[in-house]
Amino acid sequence: MTPTASINQFYQHIIDKKADLIGASYIQTKELYVILEGPRLSNRGFENIFKGWKDFCNSGLSLLSIDWIEGPYEDVAREMAWVGGVIRLKVEVNEKVFEQVFRSSFVLRKKENLWKIKHEHVSAALEDPYGIGDWLKQN
């Protein structure tokens, strides 16, 4: 399975709310590091991250779909790879359905011939973080 296919499978486990399969997608180490989309900024260590996923699976929050709208892009070496792009989540909370867009990137390591997540980063772009708009000028 490719790194991208591994991440797509991970996303399906999230949609299905299968905590054990979500957890199996990660390298189970204290050094595992996840940047969250909020309200917490980050989480470190497999036990903490897995507890968060178990709590998610028992919450009123459901992800109905996770779609790549840019990418996914990947670069693969023998034992390490990254996958990244922009995703759109279709979310349901308390019978309200809405969409959110996030940047999403992963660093994966090959363990026992499977790609496992070593680092995950999911974040939302701020509309105008510096108060000057986009500094990339159009010609």
N, C-alpha and C positions, 0 to 999 in steps of 0.2 A: 504494500500500500504506500502511495506517495505521501509526503508531508501534508500536502493540501487535502488529499483524501482523508487523512487522519483528522485534520481540523474539521472538515465537513462532517465526519462521523461524530466528533466531539459535539459540534453544534446540534446534531440530531439527538444526541443523548440529553442535551439541555432542553430541547423542545419536548422530548418525551419524559422529562423529569426523572431520569434514572440515575440517582445519586452514585450508586456503585460504579456504573459505567463512566460517568463523568470523572469520578476519582481515578479510575483506571487509566484515564488519558494523560495523567500527570506522572512525572518522576516523583517518587515518594521520598522526598528528602527535606531536611530543615532549610536548605538553601533555595528551595522553590520560591519564586518571587512573582507576584501578580500585582499589576497596576490596575485598579478598578475604575469603572466609570462613575463611581461616587455612591453615596456621600463620603465613604472612607476613601482615602487616597491609595492605599496599598494593603496587601496582606502577604505574610511571609511564613513559609513552612507548610508542608503538606497537611499536617493535622488541622491547622487553622483554616486552610483553604477548603479542605474537605468538609469541615464543620459548616462553613459558609454555604457550600453547595447543598448539604443536607437541609439546612435551614431554608434555602431558596426553594428546594423541592417540596417543602412543607408549607410554603407561603401561598398567599393569594395572587402572586405574580406569576403569569405564564407567558412564555415566548411562543407565539404562534408560528413565526417563521424567522429565519436568519438568512438573508440573501446578500451575496457579494454584489455591490454596485460599482466597485472599482477593484480590479484584480479578481481573484487573488493572484498575487505574485509570489514566487518562491525562488530560493537559491539553495541548492542541495550540495553538500559535501558528503564525504563517506560516513561520518558519524554525527554530523550536525547540520541543521537546516533552519531557514527562517521562512515564514509565510506571513504575508501582510496584504492589507488593502482597506477598503471602506465597506462597511456592512450596514444594512438596514434591518432593524428589528421591528417586527409587528408584535406588539405587546398587548396583553389583556390584564387589567387590574380592576377588580370589583365590577365586572361586566362592562368596563369602559375599554375600548380598543383604540390604540394610537400607534404611531410609528416614531422611531428614534434612529438617527444616523450616528455611527461611531467609526473612528479609526480603530483598526484591530491588527495587532501583530503578535507573532509567536516565535520563540526560539525553541527548537525541538532537538532532542538527542535521540540517537538510535540505541535502544535497549532491547536485547533479545530479539533483534530483527523487527522491532516495532518502533515507530516514531512516537515519542512521549514529550509532553510539554515541560520545558525547563523554566521558561519565562513567558508571561502573557501580559499584554498591554492593550487595554480597551479604554478609549477616551473620546470625549465629545469636543469638537472645536468650539472655541469661544467666538462669538460673533465679531467682536472688535476689541481684542485684549489690550491694545496699546492706545486706542483712541485716535488712530490715524488711518483706519481702513486697511486695505491690502496694499502693501508697499510695492508689490509687483505692478509696474506701470504698463498699460496697454499702449502699443505703438500706433 
